[in-house]
Amino acid sequence: MRSGQSILFNNQIVLCGLLYSLFVVFFLFSMTATAQERIELADGSVLTVFMVKPAETTDSPSPLLILMGGGPGNASISRDTSIWLGGGFAERGWMVAVPVSPNNRAFRGAENNDKVAQLITVLQQREDIAAGRVMLAGISNGGMSALEIARRNPDSYMGVVAVPALSTSAFDNRSLKDFPVYLRIGGDDQLGWADRFDETVAALTEAGVDLDAAILDSAPHMFRMNWESLDPWLEQVKAQRSQ
């Protein structure tokens, strides 16, 4: 990556992190209990992960959802993500894991992508977590990470909830043909991502992605989930692709 591009990427991470912190201050309303764990991966490295168990206990193992926070994906952002958004997924029966980025670059890049795959392998050895495909979700850089991870091995995943994320024709999305993606971008996004909504939709649609995409009028870069639209999407995708 050229120095100018690297500076731009790092500046966007800082801005995403600041926006994320402001969002949490104003909209954090859930008191969901989270457990912080240190989980050893197959490559010998250790990830810090915030786990959120389903709100209701059942006799059956719960489907796993990997949720990645915005900005650099550091510990404070990941913890807050596990509470305000992870709690929402947990209320809907998901076992939620929010990993902390090992290098403050979210989970972008091949090495970080692979750490998420290794984490899933470890977590699915637990009796209370279902085997089979996993849901990926992410906010901002976390949403971009989720799309990257899915592109590498789409058969391992149910779908991606990207709230928000971007994609362009520079990315090879052909592996995501018929793959479900739920994409939302705020109409008043402070980083200008709404201006790139059409480009992102075109790149994913041309690749044959099964895309549910919309602009949220007057919403900023960080926004509350519209569960009225996300709930039926989650249920449909889980029913079709859980195994």
C-alpha positions, 0 to 999 in steps of 0.5 A: 500500500502506498504511503498516501493510501496508508495515511488515508486508511489510518485516518479513516480508522481514527475517524471511525473510532471517534464516531463509534465512541460518540455513538456509544455515549448517546445510544448505549442502552442495553445492560447485556452481560458480556464475558471477556475471554482469552482464546488460544488459536491453532497458530498459537496466538491468543485473541481477546473475545467478548462473548454474549450468550443468548438471552434465553437458555435452551437445550439446543446449541445456539447458532454462532454470530461473529460480530466485528466492531468499527474503527481499529476494532480495539478492546474498548470498541469491541466491548461496547459493540458486544453490549449495544449490538451484540446484546440485540443479536443475543436477544434473538437467540444467537451466541455472539462473539466479538473478537478484539483486533490483534493489530488495530486494523479491525480484521482486514487482510489475510492474516486477520481473516484467518484468525476469525476462521480459527476462532470459529473452529475453537468456539464450535467445539463448545457444547452450547454452540451449534456446528455448521455455518456461522453468521458474520456481522460488522460495523464500518471497518468490521463490516468490510472485514466481514465481507473479506472473510466471507469472500475467502470461504463463503460456504462456511458462512450463512451471510453477512450483516454489514452495517455499514460497509463499502465495496468496489469493482476493485474487489473480486466478489465473484465468490459471493455469487448467491451469497446473502448480504444485508447492507445498510448505510446512513444517508447522513454518513459523516465519512461520505459513505452514502455517496458510495452506496450506488458504487457498492451496490453495483459491485455486489450486484454484478457479482451476483450477491443476494443483496438486501441494501438500503440507505437509511434516511438521515442516519449517521455513520453509526446508527441503531439497527432497524430490527423490523427489517433485519429480523426477517432477513436473519430468520430467512437466511438462518432457515436456508443456510444454517447447515 
